[in-house]
Structures are given as C-alpha cells and as structure tokens.
Amino acid sequence: MVEIILIVLYGVFVRFDKSVDVSNNADRYPAYQDVCVMMLIGFGYLMADSKTTSWSAFSYTFFMNALCMQLYILLNGFWHRVFKGGWDDHFIYIKEQTFTLALYSAASMFVNIGCTIGRVGPLEILIMVLFHAVGYAINEVIVYELIKTIDVGGSSAIHAFGAYSGLTISFILGKFVKPQHKPYTNYTSNIIAFLGTLFLWMYWPSFNFGVFGSTPFQKTQIISNTILALTGSCLGTFFTSAFLNRKFKMEHLLNGTLAGGVAIGASASLFFNPGASFATGVAIGVISTLGYEYLTPYLEHKFGLFDTCGVHNLHGIPGVFGIIISAIAAASYNSLNTVDMSGITEAMFPDLAKLQATPFKQGGLQIAGLFCSIGIGIVTALLTGIVLKCVYKFRAGEFFDDMYYFDEAE
C-alpha cells in the first residue's frame, strides 16, 4: 500500500531537474556510489556482528535504504516548501546529488535501528522508517536552511538525530519487555563485522564530501580533515582498548575507530590546521572507547537502556562532541574580511561567507542545530513509540534470532 501511494505521488509531483550544470555535478555520482557502499556494505556488515541476526542486518538495511530514499525525495521537497515557500511550482526536481542526500536520510535511520536491531521485526521497522523519514526531513530543513548550521558530515543532523531518536525508542521498548540475553557473537561473526568497519572507514571521506565542497580548496579541505580524523580515532581506539584491558577488545575496534568520521563532520569545512582534525580524531577515539567500556553497561544496568550496536558511543556522543568542537572553531574567527588566515580567502570559505553571520554568532548557531536535532529526534521517537506500543508483541526469549522472520534461518 505504501509503495502504491509513493508511485502515484512520484508520478504527479516529481520531475528531473533540467537546469543541472554538468560541470558542477561531474563528481557527484562517484560520491553517491561511495556512500551507497557505506550504507549497504558498511552498515550491513557492521550490524551483522551477532551470528543469529546477520540476515536481519543485511536484509533490513537493504529494505530501509530503498524506502528511506523514496520517502526522502518527497518529504524534503514538501518541507522545503512549508518552511521556505515556493508553492508556485508544485514539482519536486531531482538530480544526481539528490540521491546522495537521500542516502544521508537512510544513514540516520541505520543509526536509529542500530539501537534496537534484533528486538524489532519488519512491521516495527516499517513504522519506524515512516516516522523517522518525516522527522529527519523536517529537522534537515530547519538545521541547514533556517538555523544555518554548518555541518557537512551531519554530526548533528544525521548522527545525533539518529542516535538519540533510536535510544529513545530503545528505552520505550525496554519498558515493554527487557532482553534476557545479549546478542550472540563469535570469532567469525566479528570478522564479518570488521569488514563493515573497514568499508565505512575507507569511504567516510566521500560521506562528508558527498554534496558539499563548492570550491576545489573546500573539497580538499573536507576530504583531508576527514581522513586525518579517522586515522586519529583509529589510533586512539587501539591505544585505549589495550590500556584498559591489556588486550584489544573487538567491540572497541569495530566502533571507536569510526568515531573520528562522525566527530569531524561539523568541522571538516571549518578546520584549516590539520593538527586540529587529527587531535579531534584521537580525542573522540579515546572517549568512544571509554563509553563502550563504562557508560554502556552503566546505562543498561541503571536505566534499562539497551543499545544493541553501541550507537550512543559511535554516533551520539561523537555527534555532540563534533558540534561543540565546530562551535569553538567557528567562534574563533574574528572576521573573514580582516583575517588573512595564511592565504585563505573568503571565496575559499563559502560556508561562513554566504551566511553573513559573525563567527561568534555562528558558534551559537552550531549549538542551536544540535539542540534542534536532539529535540526533534526525541519527539519523533516518542510519537513512534506510541504507535509501536499498539503492535509490539515480542517476548524476551524471541530477541536476537532470525528464525522468527526468515525461512531456513534455524
């Protein structure tokens, strides 16, 4: 039924954008391919660390990816008109980078579902996707278009939004029924998950660069800062894991190594000193690993907050940390018109230049975007939880097992 409605809406309202400048979009499809690899292979493999829910991880990410993309194109066009006007032309136009933006919506949903995968079935996931897509589209327009937060990698709009929405849903479901055991992992399942980590780590620069970078300098800046932050979080995670346990812990390595990509998202177009991105990566690698070691067990024991894939430490905290760092970075500039910044011109720094906001004010807008993302994410989750309460029929013993939804999965 959902697909029939979408087909009709696409036929009536969606058209191809004839005004696309080929010279400015020549590198956008390769970026889409890279981000698509992250979504389907990276997230799919990473969430397959449980040997009894691997089919769910691969299948549900595929399903959610397709549905989120379809919903995003319609919802983004609608909410842009709600908040920005422009009802004279009722068509929604798509171009290559539209699909990359749609993948960002799917990424946020994957972050969300990482909190509860193994504890929800296809019906619950369909409900979650429908509500999440609406909330994400609203939040994206507000954060980027109204508040004007600089966040090329979605530290707030993608990661913080998805994480705290997912954690809220997980908390609500935990009130219905608590898991009797944790997901089953073994040597082989963690190897599969590590493949997901490696794919995400390799392609994360494309994720942050995807639809941003309006000048050659800024493209290089975003890609370089992301790579450096990822190397930093990788080393920070390995060192911290070994220090805490005298041996490496696979949970740390699967997730903390990626935290630099999340944290640098909001600052990738703001940092002009490579040392800053490197330091950001190391710091969040350490923080994320400590979160997996101490914070996750505490929240589970104290509040009954079950986080299947450790989303809070990979996306939630790094997203918050990244926005705070970006606020400091933005507020530290006195004026683009008076500070040379070692040859960096205003044309090379289009984000602040086009906003016509003072650097200090922009720092405040960064924090405002974070609060907006977390707030709308929680409200979206609460509404989702109300509906899930009516359909949720899981029993504790049925968690983390594909056999309930896949033929021949026993």
Buried (B, 14 or more C-beta within 10 A) or exposed (E): EEEEEBEEBBEEBBEEBEEBEEEEBEEBEEBBEBBBBBBBBBBBBBBBBBBBBBBBBBBBBEBBBEBBBBBBBBBBBBBBBEEEEEEEEEEBBBBBBBBBBBBBBBBBBBBBBBBBBBBBBEEBBBBBBBBBBBBBBBBBBBBBEEBBBBBBBBBBBBBBBBBBBBBBBBBBBBEBBEBEEEBBBEEEBBEBBBBBBBBBBBBBBBBBBBBBBBEEBBBEBBBBBBBBBBBBBBBBBBBBBBEBEEEEBBBBBBBBBBBBBBBBBBBBBBBBEBEBBBBBBBBBBBBBBBBBBEBBEEBBEEEEBBBBBBBBBBBBBBBBBBBBBBBBBBBEBEEBEEEEEEEBEEEBBBBBBEBEBBBEEBBBBBBBBBEBBBEBBBBBBBEBBEBBEEEBEBEEEBBBBBEEBEEEBE
